[in-house]
Amino acid sequence: ISRIGTGTDKIDVEQASAQGIMVANVPDFATQEVADHTLALLLSAARKLKYYESCMRSGHRPFDTGIIRRLSTQTLGIIGFGHIGRAVAARARAFGLRVMVCDPCITAEQAAASGVQAADRDAVLTEADYLCLLCPLTPATRGMIAMPEFLKMKRTAVLINTGRGELVNERDLAGALKTGVIAYAGLDVFG
């Protein structure tokens, strides 16, 4: 069985293995496209494009824009530093973002070579202005972002999930957005 895409979370690998069936994926599938889309969601949130579009479509001049911050003063937190995470970090650094990475496999040398700061999950949650989820879906990562994690984040923070929908507790995300615990979410995947 081969999955055209990253990960094998949609395949019962244990059952396939028990029947002698090899399971494979394409780990480099759409790396550049997902990285581009992740940055598109980040830039859309940073410049409040949805708000401006909604105002213009409804015939209203946008007045309540709040503060739009320079990207070079912001921090991007990435959870998962595989092929896509590294591609997103490179793009983000080109915009001047400080990049923090949480990945159990990253070494200090790899972080330095990539121009990112390795950090634990709590540091990434509390310091990130933009939090990108780019890790695989495993039993350990399923539901890893829920209300306790949202409460650690800045009220101005933006969650961007282009990994797997099941990484986030969607009910908690809706609550965090409705109550202003975090400011915005850019989602490409759903649970």
TADA-V903350 format. One record per residue. N is the residue number from 1. RES is the residue in three letters. PSI is psi as a letter, one per 40 degrees, with the letter a starting at -180 (none if undefined). D_FIRST is the distance of its C-alpha to the first C-alpha in whole Angstrom. Layout:
<<N & RES & PSI & D_FIRST> <N & RES & PSI & D_FIRST>>
//
This chain:
<<1 & ILE & h & 0> <2 & SER & h & 4> <3 & ARG & h & 7> <4 & ILE & g & 10> <5 & GLY & i & 12> <6 & THR & i & 13> <7 & GLY & i & 12> <8 & THR & e & 10> <9 & ASP & e & 13> <10 & LYS & e & 11> <11 & ILE & h & 9> <12 & ASP & g & 10> <13 & VAL & d & 9> <14 & GLU & d & 12> <15 & GLN & d & 12> <16 & ALA & d & 8> <17 & SER & d & 10> <18 & ALA & d & 13> <19 & GLN & e & 12> <20 & GLY & f & 11> <21 & ILE & h & 7> <22 & MET & i & 6> <23 & VAL & h & 5> <24 & ALA & i & 6> <25 & ASN & a & 8> <26 & VAL & g & 11> <27 & PRO & d & 14> <28 & ASP & e & 17> <29 & PHE & h & 16> <30 & ALA & f & 19> <31 & THR & d & 21> <32 & GLN & d & 24> <33 & GLU & d & 24> <34 & VAL & d & 23> <35 & ALA & d & 26> <36 & ASP & d & 28> <37 & HIS & d & 28> <38 & THR & d & 28> <39 & LEU & d & 32> <40 & ALA & d & 33> <41 & LEU & d & 32> <42 & LEU & d & 34> <43 & LEU & d & 37> <44 & SER & d & 37> <45 & ALA & d & 38> <46 & ALA & d & 40> <47 & ARG & e & 42> <48 & LYS & f & 42> <49 & LEU & d & 41> <50 & LYS & d & 40> <51 & TYR & d & 44> <52 & TYR & d & 45> <53 & GLU & d & 44> <54 & SER & d & 44> <55 & CYS & d & 48> <56 & MET & d & 48> <57 & ARG & d & 47> <58 & SER & e & 49> <59 & GLY & e & 52> <60 & HIS & i & 53> <61 & ARG & h & 53> <62 & PRO & h & 51> <63 & PHE & d & 54> <64 & ASP & g & 52> <65 & THR & e & 50> <66 & GLY & a & 50> <67 & ILE & h & 50> <68 & ILE & h & 47> <69 & ARG & i & 47> <70 & ARG & h & 46> <71 & LEU & d & 43> <72 & SER & e & 44> <73 & THR & e & 46> <74 & GLN & i & 42> <75 & THR & h & 40> <76 & LEU & h & 36> <77 & GLY & h & 34> <78 & ILE & h & 30> <79 & ILE & h & 28> <80 & GLY & h & 25> <81 & PHE & f & 26> <82 & GLY & a & 23> <83 & HIS & d & 22> <84 & ILE & d & 23> <85 & GLY & d & 26> <86 & ARG & d & 27> <87 & ALA & d & 27> <88 & VAL & d & 29> <89 & ALA & d & 31> <90 & ALA & d & 33> <91 & ARG & d & 33> <92 & ALA & d & 35> <93 & ARG & d & 37> <94 & ALA & d & 38> <95 & PHE & e & 40> <96 & GLY & e & 41> <97 & LEU & i & 40> <98 & ARG & h & 40> <99 & VAL & h & 36> <100 & MET & i & 35> <101 & VAL & h & 32> <102 & CYS & h & 31> <103 & ASP & h & 28> <104 & PRO & e & 28> <105 & CYS & e & 27> <106 & ILE & h & 29> <107 & THR & i & 32> <108 & ALA & d & 36> <109 & GLU & d & 36> <110 & GLN & d & 32> <111 & ALA & d & 34> <112 & ALA & d & 37> <113 & ALA & d & 36> <114 & SER & e & 34> <115 & GLY & f & 37> <116 & VAL & i & 36> <117 & GLN & h & 37> <118 & ALA & h & 35> <119 & ALA & i & 36> <120 & ASP & i & 35> <121 & ARG & d & 34> <122 & ASP & d & 37> <123 & ALA & d & 39> <124 & VAL & d & 36> <125 & LEU & d & 36> <126 & THR & d & 40> <127 & GLU & d & 41> <128 & ALA & h & 38> <129 & ASP & d & 39> <130 & TYR & h & 36> <131 & LEU & h & 33> <132 & CYS & h & 29> <133 & LEU & h & 26> <134 & LEU & f & 24> <135 & CYS & i & 22> <136 & PRO & i & 19> <137 & LEU & h & 18> <138 & THR & i & 19> <139 & PRO & d & 21> <140 & ALA & d & 24> <141 & THR & e & 24> <142 & ARG & h & 23> <143 & GLY & f & 27> <144 & MET & e & 28> <145 & ILE & h & 30> <146 & ALA & a & 33> <147 & MET & d & 36> <148 & PRO & d & 37> <149 & GLU & d & 36> <150 & PHE & d & 37> <151 & LEU & d & 40> <152 & LYS & e & 40> <153 & MET & i & 40> <154 & LYS & i & 42> <155 & ARG & d & 43> <156 & THR & e & 43> <157 & ALA & i & 39> <158 & VAL & h & 36> <159 & LEU & h & 33> <160 & ILE & h & 30> <161 & ASN & h & 27> <162 & THR & e & 24> <163 & GLY & c & 21> <164 & ARG & i & 20> <165 & GLY & d & 23> <166 & GLU & e & 22> <167 & LEU & d & 24> <168 & VAL & h & 27> <169 & ASN & h & 29> <170 & GLU & d & 30> <171 & ARG & d & 33> <172 & ASP & d & 35> <173 & LEU & d & 34> <174 & ALA & d & 36> <175 & GLY & d & 39> <176 & ALA & d & 39> <177 & LEU & d & 39> <178 & LYS & d & 42> <179 & THR & e & 44> <180 & GLY & e & 44> <181 & VAL & d & 42> <182 & ILE & i & 40> <183 & ALA & d & 41> <184 & TYR & i & 38> <185 & ALA & h & 34> <186 & GLY & h & 32> <187 & LEU & h & 28> <188 & ASP & e & 25> <189 & VAL & i & 23> <190 & PHE & i & 24> <191 & GLY & none & 23>>
//
